[in-house]
Amino acid sequence: VKIGRGTRGLLAVVMSIGLLAAACSDDDDDSGVEAGGATTASGGATTETTAAATGTAGGELIDLATFPADPPEHIDPALNETVDAYQVINSLYDGLTDIDTTDPANPVVKPLVAEKFEANADATVWTFTIKKGLTFSDGEPVVPTSFQRAWNRAGEPEFAGPYSYLLNFIEGGAERLDGTAETISGIKADDTAMTLEVTMSEPYSNFPAVAGFQLFFPMPSAVEKLTSQNDWENGLMIGNGPFMMEKPRSDTEIVLVRNPKWAGNIYGDKQALLDKITFKVSADVDSAYNAFEAGEGDTATIPAGRFKEADDKWGTTLGTTVISSYHFEINDKDPQVGGAKNLELRRAISLSINRDEINDAIWDGYRKVATSITPPGIPGFKEGLCTEFCSYDPDAAKEHLQAWKDAGNTQTTPVKVLLNAGSGHEDIVNIIVDNMKAVGIDAVSDPRPTETYFTELADGACVLCRSGWTADYPTYDNYMYDLFHTDAIGGNNHGQYSNPEFDALVDEAKSTVDLAKQAELFQSAESILLNDDMAVIPIAWRVGDYAFNDQKVVNLKTSNLELINWEQISLK
Amino acid sequence: MFSYAVRRILLIIPTVFAALSFLFVLFFLLPGDPATLIAGGAERNIDPGVLERVQDRYGLNDSVATQFGNYWERTIQFDLGESYRTRRGVNDLIGDRAVNSVRLASWAIIIEVIVGISVGLLSALRRYSIWDKVTTVVTAVASAVPVFVLGFILQYLFAVLPNEWNWPTWARLRTQGLGPDSWSLFLIPRGDQWRYLLLPAVTLASVTTALAARMTRGSMLEVLRADYMRTARAKGLRERSVVMRHGLRNAMLPVITLLGIDFGTAIGVAVLTETTFAWPGLGSTIADSVIERDLPVLLGLTLVVILVYAVINVLVDLSYAWFDPRIRYGKGSEP
């Protein structure tokens, strides 16, 4: 999923195998909600979402952290692509499954609205049995049809959002998306037997993990009465999650209240503790942090340069290593920086960037300087994949720039470095622009509104553009396939990178069951991406960036997929 | 006077038409067409597929003339269209935002009038005194400090610190948002509202108040030397009456013009103040719409600003007559 605030990109569609296969295959007799397992910290990550929260019920939390710069573009699960809005959506809806990240190194898919799920022998047909007696907040029962309705809706060609490609996993999904079919043929909903039978377009052992993602959240029959599906997110969206909307969203706030009809989560919580959450929309990270310190809210995004101060003074999520990368994408089709002829220039740019300086100046050294795009926490991760061009070496940068010039290239206009404005990226881009100028590459910062930034990138606006990606699900292909495969052009591959050799390696890795072999293939692919093509510039791996008033707020934790379990938070 | 007022008001119509048409044409004269700009900038080659997707999404395939005709046809019927980006009706957006802008701007102008004019007046009357020197420095600094810096400092001094020092609630000003949105007589903040209003209003007023003070001082000094002031004193009027009735009233003409312009500016381009304080007004929305090439929003909101400017200008012109009885409109040339 995209990170509007710090990084971007969530829906790491879980296409990989292995990791989940174990979790899914013996989940057949999992029934009901499981109480969370033991807390395990691993690899420095201290994600502790765990057993049911114990706290006093009641009170209102005012959040200034989730939308510090702009209102979210979308809060409809079928349309959203940012982590920020996913925080709201995840509080409003429950999916068939959820991912237990108690042990960050070993995430487990558990049934949530489903009672159980099972596949046929070759994982081409998945059957979800839905729990009886669950309802939406308006009292309408949650039944298999609720899911069928939602998925058909998400595939409506005029409406479909950036993650709609996930429907291609299902038989008939492609036809629905291109408008040749009214419904997705691979879904059979039986409300009497309470089963949802999903036929895959290809064998897919990880589908239960994907089925818990926001695009697959259920929808009540109210959506069928709308003149335009775009109206849903601007009205009173009805869901089945721990919270429900108090009133339609506005440009200034989104207000959620406890949903008394909620059935509980995978950790054993039976009701949300807070009465109310108000997500306030601010216009600027620094001002929002001032408001937090003035007592106007309970949480805030930590502004650039104030990580240490915030950590000393408040509760923070800085201790959680999220599976998330902060990087700059490069438009491969851009005549100035893209393509094979500008490879040396891209190398010069990457070598000119002083990542340690950025980490110290902006994040007080809390993040880790990246040596690849794929962050630690992803199975198969290997440190130091970007061998030559991801470290700071201004002299080498000048040599590569000279090589680029010697090949007959000249720079006529400054390289535009795009960023979403007001979200705390200005200072980082300024350092990068200075770094580039110091080796002789003219560059200029090009701020765009956060609200539509990623839509612009998907439309092809990127030159050198700030980006980030938090795993939707911890798999290697969530980085390699979703961000850089030719299939993802028009989706999350903003740089429109396309290399058949890279694609072939990723495709092979996705279908490789042997985990060691699979990791090796992904690493080879990433090596091409970084060393041979320099198609993206890694900067840092992220940590959580919420500050909260720990005198008042209890149990605010972020998972390493960067989602907060808002229903577990209570007030002192 | 009446017919003059009517004529001036009718003149607003061609003014609005010309201004919006100019903006409309300018929009299409910018380097590249809007679709290209939306897709990524003027100096680059855009993938044709991308361009087509953008054009489809934003409905930009019609000729400019057709779009222009359609635009006016809708505008005359008070339908300002919907945003390219959010698909929200521009009329709704104006309803939400314009009122907030007018309130904030009104308070900024009230501060400007009270503080700016009194400071300027005192400086002029006590020329070269310590007071005059101090205000000269302070006003120079106030007009030089960037709005977001001032806003940030004010937030820290009047919201963050009072909170840390546990001052009573009423003494902790607020930094973000519109607040409870409760008003009496449209303009008077009710209940908690003033705590939200004060800092953005002061910030927005800072630069213009300094200018108003400088201008009042200069204008007043000129007037104080005028012959009619000596005459007024010679008639035996009290000094207070001389200064206020004969002096200040005459010195106000250029200041009134400045106030009129300031009010329009405060409504239309208070971008930084609105951003710093998350005040949902017109300025920041217009700025976003320019960057995003969101034509319907840009034109719709600009229409409001132009209308406000035009009406304020009429009021300013009419007020001249009150401030300077020698000015009489609509009577032709009298001997």
Interface residues (C-beta under 8 A of the other chain):
Chain A: L64 E73 N230 N234 D251 T252 E253 K280 V281 S282 A283 D284 D286 S287 A288 N290 A291 E293 A294 G295 E296 G297 K333 D334 P335 Q336 T413 K416 G422 D446 R448 P449 E451 T452 E456 D459 G460 A461 C462 V463 Q496
Chain B: I38 A39 G40 G41 E43 R44 N45 I46 D47 V50 R53 V54 R85 T86 R87 R88 D96 G151 F152 Q155 Y156 A159 V160 P162 N163 E164 R172 L173 R174 T175 Q176 G177 L178 E274 T275 T276 F277 A278 P280 S284 D288 I291 E292
